[in-house]
Amino acid sequence: MALVQVLGSVDPKATESFLLMQPDVLDASVWFTEGRLHAHVTVHDDSGLSSGALRLACAEELGIHQTPADIMFVCARRRAA
């Protein structure tokens, strides 16, 4: 069941929360500007995630209105114990 079901209603926090639940996502920031959602995501540097995979996951779970038009990635190194 989708977290957001009202078409036309855009909630960047819902998309941000969803992105933060994804494996290897360390941090996420989502904002709405000029009629489009944008995301900035920090992932582990050895992560196999792609912006396409995250966009598809958003579209499937949240719907196209809650899917960022673009997702910018920043890679972070894992810390040694």
Phi, psi and omega in degrees: 000134182289144178289327180238122184242352182274112179294140179087345179265114184252126179233099181304327180296325178295318179292318179300315179299318179297314180299321180294339179277350184281143179302142178073357176275119181269324182205153179210145176223129182233136178219160182244123177211143179051039176078012182223149173272142176229150180224148174237121186233133174256128181232164173297144183295340178260015180288146176266008181293149174230160179296325178297318179294320178292320178297318179296317179298318177299313182299318181291321185271319188254339184100161185296329181291337181258008182264125179299141176292327176214148178233118178266133182256142168234132180260139179239138177283145175287142179278141176284145181284000000 
